């Protein structure tokens, strides 16, 4: 499973995910300033799951019908620390039966919701 961390995803969490053995590409490091449509196209071509705090991805995928990545994990709450998103991603892997592929996953502090990607 490969992840594409959007520009607003903390680099501390990117580094921690990498140290934990996950393949993570960071927009901040590699393509800073690109439009969300470019992020989606890159995620599609590389078969990656997008990690983001940007709520626009739902509109881009469901309303504007832009390219659909392998998955999207949208964090609704601003992180209390740069490490928190890393911890939340690890928490997702502990949920029995949860798959990030083919899903738009919404994560907040109280719950996790999923919707199938088109």
C-alpha positions in Angstrom: 0.0 0.0 0.0 1.4 3.4 -1.1 0.3 6.7 0.3 0.4 10.2 -1.2 0.5 12.8 1.6 -1.2 16.0 0.5 0.7 19.3 1.1 -1.2 19.9 4.4 -0.3 16.5 5.9 2.5 17.1 8.5 6.0 16.1 7.5 6.6 14.7 10.9 3.8 12.2 10.3 5.1 11.4 6.8 8.5 10.6 8.3 7.1 8.5 11.1 5.0 6.5 8.6 8.1 5.9 6.5 10.0 4.8 9.6 7.2 2.3 10.3 7.8 0.8 6.9 5.1 2.5 4.8 5.7 3.9 1.3 4.8 7.6 1.5 5.3 10.3 -1.1 4.9 13.8 0.2 3.5 16.6 -2.0 5.3 19.1 0.2 8.7 17.5 -0.6 8.2 16.6 -4.2 5.6 18.9 -5.8 4.8 21.8 -3.5 2.2 24.1 -4.8 0.5 21.8 -7.3 -3.2 21.9 -7.8 -5.4 19.2 -6.2 -6.3 17.9 -9.7 -2.5 17.2 -10.2 -2.4 15.4 -6.8 -5.3 13.2 -7.8 -3.8 12.4 -11.2 -0.5 11.5 -9.6 -2.3 9.3 -7.1 -4.2 7.5 -9.8 -1.1 6.9 -12.0 0.9 5.6 -9.1 -2.0 3.6 -7.5 -1.8 5.5 -4.2 -4.1 6.4 -1.3 -4.3 10.1 -0.7 -3.9 11.4 2.9 -5.3 14.9 3.3 -6.9 17.5 5.5 -8.4 19.2 2.5 -12.2 18.7 2.3 -12.3 19.7 -1.4 -11.3 16.1 -2.5 -14.9 14.9 -2.0 -16.2 17.6 -4.3 -13.4 16.9 -6.9 -14.2 13.2 -7.0 -18.0 13.0 -6.5 -19.2 16.3 -8.1 -16.5 17.2 -10.7 -15.7 13.5 -11.5 -12.0 14.0 -11.5 -9.8 10.9 -11.7 -10.4 8.5 -8.8 -7.3 7.4 -6.8 -7.0 4.0 -5.1 -8.4 5.6 -1.9 -8.7 8.8 0.0 -8.3 9.3 3.8 -9.7 12.7 4.8 -8.9 13.9 8.3 -11.7 16.3 9.4 -10.0 17.7 12.5 -6.9 19.8 12.5 -4.1 17.8 14.2 -3.3 18.7 17.8 0.3 17.8 17.1 2.4 17.0 13.9 2.5 13.3 15.1 -1.3 12.9 15.5 -2.1 12.0 11.9 0.5 9.3 12.0 -1.1 7.8 15.0 -4.6 8.1 13.4 -3.4 6.2 10.3 -2.0 3.4 12.5 -5.3 3.4 14.4 -7.1 2.8 11.1 -5.1 -0.4 10.5 -6.3 -1.8 13.8 -10.0 -1.6 12.8 -11.1 -5.1 11.9 -12.5 -5.4 8.4 -11.6 -1.8 7.4 -10.0 -1.4 3.9 -8.8 1.9 2.6 -8.8 0.8 -1.0 -11.8 1.8 -3.1 -13.1 4.0 -0.3 -13.3 7.7 0.7 -12.6 7.4 4.4 -13.5 10.3 6.7 -11.6 10.3 10.0 -12.5 12.5 13.0 -11.7 12.1 16.6 -14.9 10.2 17.5 -15.5 8.0 14.5 -14.5 6.7 11.1 -16.9 6.7 8.1 -16.4 5.3 4.6 -18.1 5.8 1.3 -17.3 3.8 -1.8 -15.4 5.7 -4.5 -17.1 6.0 -7.9 
